[in-house]
Amino acid sequence: MISKLLYGYIITQCLYVAAKLNIADHLENGSKSIEELATLTDTHYDSLNRVLRCLVTHGIFQIDENDRYALNDDALELLSDNENTLKDYVILCGEELYQSAGELLFTVKTGKSSFEKIYKQSHWQYLECHSDKAQIFHNAMEKGSQKLHDEILKHYDFSSYKQIVDVGGGKGHLLCDILAKYPATDGIVFDLKHAEQLSNEYVNSRNLEKRCQFISGNFFESIPENADLYLLKTILHDWSDEHALNILRNCKRAMKENSKLLIIEKVVNITPNDTALLGDINMLAMYSGKERTLTEFQSLLNQAGLQLNCKINTDTAFSIVEAVLKLSFITSAN
């Protein structure tokens, strides 16, 4: 078992090389020899061959009797024009996440983000300074999310909400999916300045600019007020309990008496092969964040003046945690 686990880092880097070199795109119109692929990617053909044959043995790409490489079903997820492509997410995993995991011991000893040790700034500051990396990050968050968004829309009814604020919404992919299904609803994408251009372009591409606006700001300081629903999709796991509590308290301050808050996250069940626990290590190294159990979410909500209303499972690793203002808070406010 240990010997199998030890070489996971090699598979990550082989996938990263294939994504970075656009191997799947080069194979989209048919199989190619390793010499052809090496010429197209300006790489050393024997080295590239060894990387690709390693991926073949792990189920990514295939090679025929004439030693020509071709796509298989799993390799389709590396195509740039695949609606649900994982290409940008693989690049993110092969670069910043990979480097951060390499300094995990530092994080375990200090409780501090190994990303910040390596790059001398937080990941969010890094994205502000590197627009190319910001685009990869937001693309990675967007493209791998369509199945989850479909599940959210399948399991949750948004028809009663007139205005929704997507807190830390990035491009606004989830919000746009909601608005497209519910034409009587308007929305706000709320995020840092680096996301504004990407969000505006995306909202315009969905023809929703009249119903969806971008507001830049910092959710540690304040959040747009008086919306009917607030979304926190994969936000709290980026942060420590202290910072997550700050975000939740700002959500509570922004909420009206009948507003609701949706937290969309992986909810940890400490069982064999729970993928949330692998994501938990990513959050630890990158942000000093964490994936949480339902009890931990409930504790944070209570401290913020909110209460857990319900947990809705989806046919993905993610759940929808619905929260409302505490009854005691509403009573005292009146």
C-alpha positions as CSV (number, residue, x, y, z in Angstrom):
1,M,0.0,0.0,0.0
2,I,2.7,2.5,1.0
3,S,4.7,1.9,-2.3
4,K,1.5,2.6,-4.3
5,L,0.8,5.9,-2.4
6,L,4.4,7.1,-2.6
7,Y,4.4,7.6,-6.3
8,G,1.3,9.8,-6.5
9,Y,3.5,12.9,-7.0
10,I,4.8,11.4,-10.2
11,I,1.3,10.9,-11.7
12,T,0.5,14.5,-10.7
13,Q,3.5,15.8,-12.6
14,C,2.9,13.6,-15.7
15,L,-0.7,14.9,-15.9
16,Y,0.6,18.4,-15.4
17,V,3.1,18.0,-18.3
18,A,0.4,16.7,-20.6
19,A,-1.9,19.5,-19.7
20,K,0.7,22.2,-20.0
21,L,1.8,20.9,-23.4
22,N,-1.7,20.6,-24.7
23,I,-1.2,17.0,-25.6
24,A,-4.9,16.2,-25.7
25,D,-5.6,19.2,-28.1
26,H,-2.9,17.9,-30.4
27,L,-4.6,14.5,-30.5
28,E,-8.1,15.8,-31.0
29,N,-8.1,15.3,-34.7
30,G,-6.4,11.9,-34.7
31,S,-3.5,9.8,-33.4
32,K,0.1,11.0,-33.7
33,S,3.5,9.5,-33.3
34,I,5.8,10.6,-30.5
35,E,8.0,12.3,-33.0
36,E,5.1,14.4,-34.3
37,L,4.0,15.3,-30.7
38,A,7.6,16.2,-29.7
39,T,7.8,18.5,-32.7
40,L,4.5,20.1,-32.0
41,T,5.4,20.7,-28.4
42,D,9.1,21.5,-28.8
43,T,10.2,18.8,-26.4
44,H,12.7,15.9,-26.2
45,Y,10.8,13.0,-27.9
46,D,12.2,10.2,-25.7
47,S,11.5,12.1,-22.5
48,L,8.0,13.0,-23.7
49,N,7.4,9.4,-24.7
50,R,8.3,8.1,-21.2
51,V,5.9,10.5,-19.6
52,L,3.0,9.6,-22.0
53,R,3.5,5.9,-21.7
54,C,3.4,6.3,-17.9
55,L,0.0,8.0,-18.3
56,V,-1.2,5.3,-20.7
57,T,-0.5,2.6,-18.0
58,H,-2.6,4.7,-15.6
59,G,-5.6,4.9,-18.0
60,I,-4.9,8.4,-19.6
61,F,-4.4,8.3,-23.4
62,Q,-3.9,5.1,-25.4
63,I,-1.2,3.8,-27.8
64,D,-1.9,1.6,-30.8
65,E,0.1,-1.2,-32.5
66,N,2.0,1.4,-34.6
67,D,3.1,3.3,-31.4
68,R,0.8,6.2,-32.2
69,Y,-0.8,8.0,-29.3
70,A,-4.5,8.8,-29.2
71,L,-7.2,10.1,-26.9
72,N,-9.3,7.8,-24.8
73,D,-12.4,8.7,-22.7
74,D,-10.4,9.8,-19.7
75,A,-8.0,11.9,-21.7
76,L,-11.0,13.9,-23.1
77,E,-11.1,15.8,-19.8
78,L,-7.7,17.4,-20.8
79,L,-9.2,18.9,-24.0
80,S,-9.3,22.8,-23.8
81,D,-12.7,22.9,-25.5
82,N,-14.3,20.3,-23.4
83,E,-17.1,22.0,-21.4
84,N,-16.1,20.2,-18.3
85,T,-12.3,20.3,-18.9
86,L,-10.0,19.6,-16.0
87,K,-7.0,21.1,-17.9
88,D,-6.7,24.3,-15.9
89,Y,-7.3,22.5,-12.6
90,V,-4.5,20.0,-13.5
91,I,-2.1,22.9,-14.2
92,L,-3.1,24.5,-10.9
93,C,-2.4,21.2,-9.1
94,G,0.9,20.8,-10.9
95,E,2.2,24.2,-10.1
96,E,1.1,26.1,-6.9
97,L,-0.6,23.3,-5.2
98,Y,2.2,20.9,-5.9
99,Q,4.9,23.3,-4.7
100,S,2.8,24.0,-1.5
101,A,2.4,20.3,-0.8
102,G,6.2,19.9,-1.0
103,E,6.5,22.1,2.1
104,L,3.8,20.4,4.1
105,L,6.2,19.6,6.9
106,F,6.7,23.3,7.4
107,T,2.9,23.8,7.8
108,V,2.6,20.8,10.2
109,K,5.4,22.3,12.4
110,T,4.2,25.9,12.4
111,G,0.5,25.9,11.4
112,K,1.3,28.4,8.7
113,S,0.6,28.3,5.0
114,S,3.5,26.7,3.0
115,F,2.3,28.6,0.0
116,E,3.1,31.9,1.8
117,K,6.5,30.5,2.8
118,I,7.4,29.8,-0.8
119,Y,5.8,32.8,-2.6
120,K,6.1,35.4,0.3
121,Q,2.4,36.4,0.0
122,S,-1.0,34.8,0.3
123,H,-2.5,33.0,-2.7
124,W,-5.1,35.8,-3.0
125,Q,-2.4,38.5,-3.1
126,Y,-0.5,36.3,-5.6
127,L,-3.5,36.2,-7.9
128,E,-3.9,40.0,-7.7
129,C,-0.3,40.4,-8.9
130,H,-0.4,37.6,-11.6
131,S,-3.3,38.0,-14.0
132,D,-2.3,34.9,-16.0
133,K,-2.4,32.8,-12.8
134,A,-5.7,34.3,-11.8
135,Q,-7.2,33.3,-15.1
136,I,-6.0,29.7,-14.7
137,F,-7.4,29.6,-11.2
138,H,-10.8,31.0,-12.1
139,N,-11.0,28.7,-15.1
140,A,-10.1,25.8,-12.9
141,M,-12.8,26.7,-10.4
142,E,-15.4,27.2,-13.2
143,K,-14.8,24.3,-15.6
144,G,-14.8,21.6,-13.0
145,S,-18.0,22.9,-11.4
146,Q,-20.7,22.3,-14.0
147,K,-21.8,18.9,-12.7
148,L,-21.9,20.4,-9.2
149,H,-23.9,23.4,-10.4
150,D,-26.4,21.1,-12.1
151,E,-26.7,19.1,-8.9
152,I,-27.3,22.3,-6.9
153,L,-30.1,23.4,-9.3
154,K,-31.6,19.9,-9.1
155,H,-31.7,19.8,-5.3
156,Y,-32.4,23.4,-4.4
157,D,-35.3,25.7,-5.4
158,F,-34.2,29.3,-5.9
159,S,-37.5,30.6,-7.1
160,S,-38.4,32.6,-4.0
161,Y,-35.3,34.8,-4.1
162,K,-35.4,38.1,-5.8
163,Q,-31.7,39.0,-5.3
164,I,-28.7,36.7,-4.6
165,V,-25.2,37.7,-3.7
166,D,-22.5,35.2,-4.6
167,V,-19.8,36.0,-2.0
168,G,-16.3,35.3,-3.4
169,G,-18.1,34.3,-6.6
170,G,-15.1,34.6,-9.0
171,K,-16.4,34.7,-12.5
172,G,-20.0,34.2,-11.3
173,H,-20.5,30.8,-13.0
174,L,-22.8,29.4,-10.4
175,L,-24.8,32.7,-10.1
176,C,-25.2,32.9,-13.8
177,D,-26.5,29.3,-13.9
178,I,-29.1,30.2,-11.3
179,L,-30.1,33.4,-13.0
180,A,-30.5,31.5,-16.4
181,K,-33.0,29.1,-14.8
182,Y,-34.8,31.8,-12.7
183,P,-35.5,34.8,-14.9
184,A,-37.2,36.8,-12.1
185,T,-34.0,36.8,-10.0
186,D,-31.1,39.3,-10.0
187,G,-27.6,38.8,-8.7
188,I,-24.4,40.3,-7.5
189,V,-21.0,38.7,-7.9
190,F,-18.9,39.9,-5.0
191,D,-15.1,39.3,-5.1
192,L,-11.7,41.0,-5.1
193,K,-10.8,43.4,-7.9
194,H,-8.7,40.8,-9.8
195,A,-11.9,38.9,-10.7
196,E,-13.8,41.9,-12.1
197,Q,-12.8,41.7,-15.8
198,L,-13.1,37.9,-15.9
199,S,-16.6,38.2,-14.3
200,N,-17.8,40.9,-16.5
201,E,-16.7,39.1,-19.6
202,Y,-18.3,35.9,-18.4
203,V,-21.6,37.5,-17.4
204,N,-21.7,39.3,-20.8
205,S,-21.1,36.0,-22.5
206,R,-24.2,34.6,-20.8
207,N,-26.2,37.7,-21.8
208,L,-27.0,38.4,-18.1
209,E,-25.4,41.9,-17.8
210,K,-28.8,43.5,-17.1
211,R,-29.5,41.2,-14.2
212,C,-26.1,40.6,-12.8
213,Q,-23.5,43.1,-11.6
214,F,-20.0,42.8,-10.2
215,I,-19.1,44.6,-6.9
216,S,-15.5,44.5,-5.8
217,G,-14.7,44.3,-2.1
218,N,-13.3,42.2,0.7
219,F,-15.6,39.8,2.6
220,F,-13.5,40.3,5.7
221,E,-14.6,43.9,5.8
222,S,-18.2,44.0,4.6
223,I,-20.7,42.3,2.2
224,P,-23.5,43.8,0.1
225,E,-26.6,44.1,2.3
226,N,-30.2,43.2,2.2
227,A,-30.1,40.4,-0.4
228,D,-32.5,37.5,-0.1
229,L,-29.9,34.8,-0.4
230,Y,-26.1,34.7,0.1
231,L,-24.0,32.0,-1.5
232,L,-20.7,30.8,-0.1
233,K,-19.5,28.2,-2.6
234,T,-16.1,26.6,-1.6
235,I,-15.1,29.7,0.3
236,L,-15.0,28.8,4.0
237,H,-12.6,25.8,3.4
238,D,-9.9,28.3,2.3
239,W,-9.8,29.8,5.7
240,S,-9.0,29.0,9.4
241,D,-11.9,28.9,11.9
242,E,-11.0,32.4,13.0
243,H,-11.2,33.8,9.4
244,A,-14.2,31.7,8.5
245,L,-16.1,33.1,11.5
246,N,-15.3,36.6,10.4
247,I,-16.8,35.9,7.0
248,L,-19.9,34.4,8.5
249,R,-20.4,37.3,10.9
250,N,-20.2,39.7,8.0
251,C,-22.8,37.6,6.2
252,K,-25.0,37.8,9.2
253,R,-24.6,41.6,9.4
254,A,-25.6,41.9,5.7
255,M,-28.7,39.6,6.0
256,K,-32.3,40.7,6.4
257,E,-34.6,38.9,8.8
258,N,-35.7,36.4,6.3
259,S,-32.5,36.1,4.3
260,K,-30.8,32.7,3.9
261,L,-27.2,31.6,3.5
262,L,-26.1,28.6,1.5
263,I,-22.7,27.1,2.2
264,I,-21.7,24.7,-0.5
265,E,-18.7,22.6,0.6
266,K,-17.5,19.1,1.1
267,V,-18.7,17.9,4.5
268,V,-16.1,15.6,6.0
269,N,-17.1,12.1,7.0
270,I,-14.1,10.4,8.5
271,T,-14.4,7.2,6.5
272,P,-12.0,5.3,4.2
273,N,-11.3,7.0,0.9
274,D,-13.2,10.2,1.9
275,T,-11.8,12.6,-0.8
276,A,-12.6,15.6,1.4
277,L,-9.7,14.6,3.6
278,L,-7.3,14.9,0.6
279,G,-8.8,18.3,-0.2
280,D,-8.3,19.1,3.5
281,I,-4.5,18.8,3.1
282,N,-4.6,21.1,0.1
283,M,-6.4,23.7,2.2
284,L,-3.9,23.3,5.0
285,A,-0.9,23.8,2.8
286,M,-2.3,26.6,0.6
287,Y,-4.3,28.7,3.0
288,S,-4.2,27.2,6.5
289,G,-7.8,26.4,5.7
290,K,-9.7,23.2,6.3
291,E,-12.6,21.0,5.2
292,R,-15.1,20.6,8.0
293,T,-17.5,18.1,9.6
294,L,-21.2,19.1,9.9
295,T,-20.6,19.6,13.7
296,E,-17.8,22.0,12.9
297,F,-20.0,24.0,10.5
298,Q,-22.8,24.1,13.1
299,S,-20.4,25.4,15.7
300,L,-19.1,28.2,13.5
301,L,-22.7,29.2,12.5
302,N,-23.7,29.4,16.1
303,Q,-20.8,31.6,17.0
304,A,-21.7,33.9,14.1
305,G,-25.3,34.4,15.2
306,L,-26.6,31.9,12.6
307,Q,-28.2,28.5,12.9
308,L,-28.1,25.4,10.7
309,N,-31.4,24.9,9.0
310,C,-30.7,21.8,6.9
311,K,-28.0,19.9,5.0
312,I,-28.9,18.8,1.5
313,N,-26.8,16.1,-0.1
314,T,-26.0,16.0,-3.9
315,D,-24.8,13.3,-6.1
316,T,-21.3,14.7,-5.8
317,A,-18.8,15.1,-3.0
318,F,-20.4,18.4,-2.1
319,S,-23.4,19.2,0.2
320,I,-25.6,22.3,0.5
321,V,-25.7,23.6,4.1
322,E,-28.6,26.1,4.6
323,A,-28.4,28.6,7.4
324,V,-30.6,31.4,8.7
325,L,-30.4,34.0,11.4
326,K,-30.7,32.8,14.9
327,L,-34.2,33.2,16.3
328,S,-32.8,35.0,19.3
329,F,-31.1,37.5,17.0
330,I,-34.3,38.2,15.1
331,T,-36.3,38.6,18.3
332,S,-33.8,41.0,19.8
333,A,-33.6,43.0,16.6
334,N,-37.3,43.5,16.7
